[in-house]
């Protein structure tokens, strides 16, 4: 049984943010560090991966949709460069430029590591019991659920979870929350590297006592942006860092963007 578990998600290759969280005394003391997906799709993928590898057996790394997409991009033959075809024959959207760049940096061993990551992990956590960790939802690594998703939506995405699991930890939407859904505690730690709503590296601590504590680690955003711009080989690193490290996207903007994806609007978008 894990006594204390630090949960990080959506690091997105932002090394200064990851360093800040891993330096927290409670994270250093935690017996287990779960990283719930979207590890490397950002401006410092290799440096981020080396820091995660240095955690050794303490780390439980989970695959997210961005990790899966990096693997697919890395494995595409040169002749396939350009927009890929979707399952219906139409052109799939081009990946974000930072993702395409990050995929090109990965070495074969890095790609194999990402490809072999589990989609979920089940851990016994002191004070909470069996906890299921995943990226977006237990059944899909790119599915959207939000703090204000309808009860019917939560029933749908949790339907396949073992009845013995009393808590589910997910990421993907970059916004922290804790809520009850159909008798289960659902936790989103927020994003380490691409926060929405306010700057800082968001994470969560699980264990005895309060059970779940949402945390935010403040760090010098200006210094982090300067470092990313100087050290990353991504051409747009400075602009990317300014937008995401400073959390230029508000929580309200993010809820509006993600909202249609959780099925709340029958037409796929709000009316009016």
C-alpha positions as CSV (number, residue, x, y, z in Angstrom):
1,X,0.0,0.0,0.0
2,X,1.2,3.5,-0.9
3,X,1.1,5.8,2.1
4,X,1.5,9.1,0.2
5,X,1.2,9.6,-3.5
6,X,2.1,12.7,-5.4
7,X,0.1,13.1,-8.6
8,X,1.4,15.1,-11.5
9,X,-0.2,15.4,-14.9
10,X,0.2,17.2,-18.2
11,X,3.9,18.2,-17.8
12,X,4.1,18.8,-21.6
13,X,7.9,19.1,-21.6
14,X,8.2,22.1,-19.4
15,X,11.3,21.3,-17.4
16,X,11.3,24.3,-15.0
17,X,7.8,23.5,-13.8
18,X,8.6,19.9,-13.3
19,X,11.7,20.8,-11.4
20,X,9.8,23.1,-9.1
21,X,7.2,20.4,-8.2
22,X,9.8,17.7,-7.7
23,X,11.6,20.0,-5.3
24,X,8.6,20.3,-3.0
25,X,9.3,18.6,0.3
26,X,6.1,16.6,0.2
27,X,6.9,15.3,-3.3
28,X,10.4,14.4,-2.3
29,X,9.0,12.5,0.7
30,X,6.2,10.7,-1.3
31,X,6.8,7.0,-1.8
32,X,5.1,7.1,-5.2
33,X,4.9,9.8,-7.9
34,X,2.2,9.1,-10.5
35,X,2.6,11.1,-13.7
36,X,-0.8,10.9,-15.4
37,X,0.1,11.4,-19.0
38,X,1.1,14.0,-21.6
39,X,4.7,13.9,-20.4
40,X,6.8,15.3,-23.3
41,X,4.7,17.1,-25.9
42,X,6.3,20.5,-25.4
43,X,9.6,22.5,-25.7
44,X,11.9,20.4,-23.6
45,X,11.0,16.7,-24.2
46,X,14.3,15.0,-23.7
47,X,15.3,17.0,-20.6
48,X,11.9,16.3,-19.1
49,X,12.2,12.6,-19.9
50,X,15.6,12.3,-18.2
51,X,14.2,14.0,-15.1
52,X,11.3,11.5,-15.0
53,X,13.6,8.6,-15.5
54,X,15.7,9.8,-12.6
55,X,12.8,9.1,-10.3
56,X,13.4,5.4,-10.8
57,X,11.1,3.0,-9.1
58,X,9.2,5.8,-7.4
59,X,7.6,6.8,-10.6
60,X,4.5,5.4,-12.2
61,X,4.2,6.9,-15.7
62,X,0.9,6.7,-17.6
63,X,0.4,7.3,-21.2
64,X,-1.7,10.3,-22.4
65,X,-3.1,11.1,-25.8
66,X,-0.2,13.4,-26.5
67,X,2.3,10.6,-25.7
68,X,0.4,8.2,-28.0
69,X,0.4,10.9,-30.7
70,X,4.2,11.5,-30.3
71,X,4.8,7.8,-30.8
72,X,2.6,7.8,-34.0
73,X,4.4,10.9,-35.3
74,X,7.8,9.4,-34.6
75,X,7.0,6.2,-36.4
76,X,5.5,7.8,-39.5
77,X,7.7,7.1,-42.6
78,X,9.2,10.1,-44.3
79,X,7.0,9.6,-47.3
80,X,4.0,10.2,-45.0
81,X,5.0,13.7,-44.0
82,X,2.2,16.2,-44.2
83,X,-1.4,15.8,-43.1
84,X,-2.3,12.2,-42.3
85,X,-5.5,10.5,-43.5
86,X,-8.2,9.8,-40.9
87,X,-10.2,6.6,-40.6
88,X,-12.8,8.0,-42.9
89,X,-10.3,8.9,-45.6
90,X,-10.4,12.7,-44.8
91,X,-7.2,14.5,-43.9
92,X,-6.6,14.4,-40.1
93,X,-5.7,17.8,-38.6
94,X,-2.0,18.6,-38.6
95,X,-0.4,18.2,-35.2
96,X,0.6,21.3,-33.2
97,X,4.0,22.5,-34.3
98,X,5.5,21.9,-30.9
99,X,4.3,18.3,-30.9
100,X,5.7,17.6,-34.4
101,X,9.0,19.1,-33.3
102,X,9.1,17.1,-30.0
103,X,8.4,13.9,-31.8
104,X,11.4,14.5,-34.1
105,X,13.7,14.9,-31.0
106,X,12.8,11.4,-29.6
107,X,15.4,8.7,-29.9
108,X,14.3,5.1,-30.7
109,X,14.5,4.1,-27.0
110,X,12.4,7.1,-26.0
111,X,9.7,6.2,-28.5
112,X,9.7,2.6,-27.2
113,X,9.4,3.8,-23.6
114,X,6.4,6.0,-24.5
115,X,4.8,3.2,-26.6
116,X,5.1,0.8,-23.6
117,X,3.5,3.0,-21.0
118,X,0.2,1.7,-19.5
119,X,-3.0,3.6,-20.1
120,X,-4.0,3.3,-16.5
121,X,-2.7,2.1,-13.1
122,X,-4.5,0.8,-10.0
123,X,-2.8,1.6,-6.6
124,X,-3.9,1.0,-3.0
125,X,-3.6,4.4,-1.3
126,X,-3.7,4.8,2.4
127,X,-6.9,6.6,3.4
128,X,-8.5,6.2,0.0
129,X,-8.4,2.5,-0.8
130,X,-8.1,1.4,-4.5
131,X,-7.4,4.3,-6.7
132,X,-7.5,4.2,-10.5
133,X,-5.1,6.6,-12.3
134,X,-5.6,7.4,-16.0
135,X,-5.1,10.3,-18.3
136,X,-8.6,11.6,-19.5
137,X,-11.1,8.9,-18.5
138,X,-10.8,5.2,-17.6
139,X,-11.9,4.2,-21.0
140,X,-10.3,6.8,-23.3
141,X,-7.2,8.9,-23.2
142,X,-8.7,11.8,-25.1
143,X,-12.2,12.0,-23.7
144,X,-13.5,15.1,-22.0
145,X,-15.0,15.3,-18.5
146,X,-15.2,18.5,-16.5
147,X,-16.0,19.5,-13.0
148,X,-19.5,20.5,-14.1
149,X,-20.1,17.7,-16.5
150,X,-23.7,16.2,-16.3
151,X,-24.3,13.3,-13.9
152,X,-25.3,11.2,-17.0
153,X,-21.9,11.9,-18.5
154,X,-20.1,10.8,-15.4
155,X,-22.2,7.6,-15.3
156,X,-21.2,6.9,-18.9
157,X,-17.5,7.3,-18.5
158,X,-17.3,5.5,-15.2
159,X,-19.5,2.6,-16.1
160,X,-16.7,0.1,-16.8
161,X,-14.8,0.8,-13.6
162,X,-14.5,-2.0,-11.1
163,X,-17.0,-1.4,-8.2
164,X,-14.2,-1.8,-5.7
165,X,-12.5,1.4,-7.0
166,X,-13.6,4.3,-4.9
167,X,-11.5,7.0,-6.4
168,X,-10.4,7.9,-9.9
169,X,-7.6,10.3,-10.8
170,X,-7.5,11.8,-14.2
171,X,-5.9,14.8,-16.1
172,X,-6.1,16.0,-19.7
173,X,-8.2,19.2,-19.2
174,X,-5.4,21.0,-17.3
175,X,-7.9,22.3,-14.7
176,X,-7.8,21.0,-11.1
177,X,-10.9,19.8,-9.3
178,X,-12.2,17.3,-6.7
179,X,-15.8,16.1,-6.9
180,X,-18.1,13.2,-6.1
181,X,-19.7,11.4,-9.0
182,X,-22.0,8.4,-8.4
183,X,-20.3,7.6,-5.1
184,X,-16.8,7.8,-6.4
185,X,-14.2,10.6,-5.6
186,X,-12.9,12.0,-8.9
187,X,-9.7,14.1,-8.8
188,X,-8.0,16.1,-11.5
189,X,-4.6,17.5,-10.3
190,X,-4.5,20.1,-13.1
191,X,-1.4,20.6,-15.2
192,X,2.2,21.0,-14.3
193,X,3.4,22.6,-17.5
194,X,0.3,24.1,-19.3
195,X,-2.0,25.4,-16.6
196,X,-5.3,27.1,-17.4
197,X,-6.7,29.8,-15.1
198,X,-3.6,30.8,-13.2
199,X,0.1,30.3,-13.4
200,X,2.1,27.8,-11.4
201,X,2.6,24.1,-11.5
202,X,-0.6,22.3,-10.3
203,X,-0.5,18.8,-8.7
204,X,-2.2,16.8,-6.0
205,X,-1.2,14.9,-2.9
206,X,-3.0,11.7,-1.9
207,X,-2.8,9.8,1.4
208,X,-3.9,9.7,5.0
209,X,-5.5,12.6,6.8
210,X,-7.3,14.8,4.3
211,X,-7.2,12.1,1.6
212,X,-6.7,14.5,-1.3
213,X,-5.1,17.9,-1.3
214,X,-4.8,20.0,-4.5
215,X,-1.6,21.9,-4.6
216,X,0.0,24.6,-6.7
217,X,3.8,25.3,-6.8
218,X,4.7,28.9,-7.7
219,X,8.0,29.5,-9.6
220,X,9.6,32.3,-11.5
221,X,7.7,32.3,-14.7
222,X,9.8,35.0,-16.3
223,X,13.0,33.0,-15.6
224,X,11.4,29.8,-16.8
225,X,10.3,31.5,-20.1
226,X,13.8,32.9,-20.7
227,X,15.3,29.5,-20.0
228,X,12.9,27.6,-22.3
229,X,13.5,30.1,-25.1
230,X,17.3,29.8,-24.7
231,X,17.5,26.0,-24.3
232,X,14.8,24.7,-26.5
233,X,15.5,24.0,-30.2
234,X,11.8,24.6,-31.0
235,X,11.6,27.7,-33.2
236,X,8.4,29.0,-31.5
237,X,9.6,28.2,-27.9
238,X,9.5,31.8,-26.6
239,X,5.9,32.4,-27.8
240,X,4.8,29.0,-26.6
241,X,6.3,29.5,-23.2
242,X,4.8,33.0,-22.9
243,X,1.3,31.6,-23.6
244,X,1.4,28.5,-21.5
245,X,3.8,29.1,-18.6
246,X,2.0,32.4,-17.8
247,X,-1.4,30.6,-18.2
248,X,-2.7,33.2,-20.7
249,X,-5.8,31.0,-21.2
250,X,-8.4,31.5,-18.5
251,X,-10.3,28.7,-16.8
252,X,-13.4,30.2,-18.4
253,X,-11.9,30.1,-21.9
254,X,-10.9,26.5,-21.3
255,X,-14.3,25.4,-20.1
256,X,-15.9,27.0,-23.1
257,X,-13.4,25.2,-25.4
258,X,-13.7,21.8,-23.7
259,X,-17.5,22.0,-22.9
260,X,-18.8,20.8,-26.3
261,X,-16.5,17.8,-26.0
262,X,-18.3,16.4,-23.0
263,X,-21.6,16.0,-24.9
264,X,-23.5,18.7,-23.0
265,X,-24.6,20.3,-26.3
266,X,-26.5,17.9,-28.6
267,X,-25.4,19.8,-31.6
268,X,-21.8,19.7,-30.5
269,X,-21.7,23.5,-29.7
270,X,-23.7,25.9,-27.6
271,X,-26.6,27.7,-29.2
272,X,-27.1,31.4,-29.4
